[in-house]
Amino acid sequence: MSKKHFTSKALHADRLGKPEHGVLHKPVHNSIAFGYEDARELADIFQGKKSGYAYGRQSNPTVEALASKITGLESGLATVMFSTGMAAIGSTFISLLRQGDHVVSSTFLFGNTNSLFQTLQNLGIDVTFVDATQVSNVEKALKPNTRAVFVETIANPVTQVADLEAIGSLCSARNLVYIVDNTMTSPWLFQPVSAGASLIINSLSKYIGGHGNALGGAVTETGNFDWSTYPHIYENYKGPDPRLWGLVQIRKKGLRDFGASLAPESAHHLSVGSDTLELRITRACHNAQAIAEFCQAHPKVAKVFYPGLSSHPQFDRAATLFRLPGAIMSIELAEGVDCFDFLNKLELVVTSSNLGDNRTLGIPVAHTIYWEMGPERRASMGVADSLVRLSIGIEDTEDLLADFNQALA
Ligand SMILES: *Cc1c(COP(=O)(O)O)cnc(C)c1O
């Protein structure tokens, strides 16, 4: 099955292994406890000598089926699942870093990840924010105690594209853990393993689930990093394959100890959604290109940020790295055009804080999701007061264009 193409793999993932009764979907197993006839078997599972289920907080057959599916789609080695994307990011940092460590992060970040880094700084973990569209900025920020580099593929809301491959080479040369948040691109548009990522984060709540009906997060190990060189792995987690040491520690110290476990019902929704990831995101990207071109030509729009426009600073990079330029864009309205009036006039586009939904969503960024960080940090991230972020969905292109046309008229 690993040789099959993307959507074939997604559709048939649940039939691998031993499907109960020949079912095509992994059933929703709601049991949180698992019984064993041989007490030694449970002991072996606890000691990591045998794979199996001990308690629902750490793993569950429905959740593990989705984990295998994500691993396949990311061409990774293994995946640990979480209740949300933020739980995946938070658990990764908390389980791998210690007081006195240093992390270099892109300054262009999802708002809650930015907030999480503040918490880490208060726990004695040093974070340097850099413009990661140029690898030289990352390199200059490295210190002897730097353990990890964190970037997003396409940053929200202004759509900067990180220097993903060059940062991967730098991390490999300096033996640093390279963590890539692939939420905006999803494994269909981009596979971070190809750019040297060590760990891949996906919020499943966005494109992978796609329908806005379940939260979830995932951390995928790529096998690119040699964890036997990492100083903070607990002895107990040093199993026979050192490529998995980091992920085992994330499962134990992150998922198990914090307990942000993915619910089996949610795993089912996310898995059904992921069957059509390629079809949905491809259509959303084509719609996004059409809307971006329409807005760029419109006098009431001052700026359009979309990696599929040749005016975008990383247009060439996005074209080389990604299958399509994504479906997130932001527009700055011309002077005198009120962003609230514009959003209120849109009929098809929903004002909503989510993104990666099948429906097109829009939000006034500075007044909502980036409000808490204050004007200075907003300015450093290129977030103007009139900025509207759009997450383009899979509606019919003509209807979306007509809606933008009437709202701007
Ligand atoms: C939404 C998002 C997250 C967080 O995911 P949740 O599932 O909402 O917790 C993390 N990173 C990026 C880039 C996101 O867009």
The ligand as a MOL file (V3000), in Angstrom:
LIG
                    3D

  0  0  0     0  0            999 V3000
M  V30 BEGIN CTAB
M  V30 COUNTS 15 15 0 0 0
M  V30 BEGIN ATOM
M  V30 1 C -5.3040 25.9180 13.8280 0
M  V30 2 C -3.8420 25.8210 13.8520 0
M  V30 3 C -3.1850 25.2270 14.9330 0
M  V30 4 C -3.9320 24.7140 16.1440 0
M  V30 5 O -4.8070 23.6920 15.8390 0
M  V30 6 P -6.0960 23.3800 16.7550 0
M  V30 7 O -6.5180 22.0430 16.2570 0
M  V30 8 O -7.0960 24.4530 16.4980 0
M  V30 9 O -5.6320 23.3650 18.1560 0
M  V30 10 C -1.8130 25.1450 14.9030 0
M  V30 11 N -1.0960 25.6190 13.8600 0
M  V30 12 C -1.6890 26.1890 12.8050 0
M  V30 13 C -0.8470 26.6920 11.6780 0
M  V30 14 C -3.0770 26.3060 12.7580 0
M  V30 15 O -3.6680 26.9050 11.7160 0
M  V30 END ATOM
M  V30 BEGIN BOND
M  V30 1 1 1 2
M  V30 2 1 2 3
M  V30 3 2 2 14
M  V30 4 1 3 4
M  V30 5 2 3 10
M  V30 6 1 4 5
M  V30 7 1 5 6
M  V30 8 2 6 7
M  V30 9 1 6 8
M  V30 10 1 6 9
M  V30 11 1 10 11
M  V30 12 2 11 12
M  V30 13 1 12 13
M  V30 14 1 12 14
M  V30 15 1 14 15
M  V30 END BOND
M  V30 END CTAB
M  END
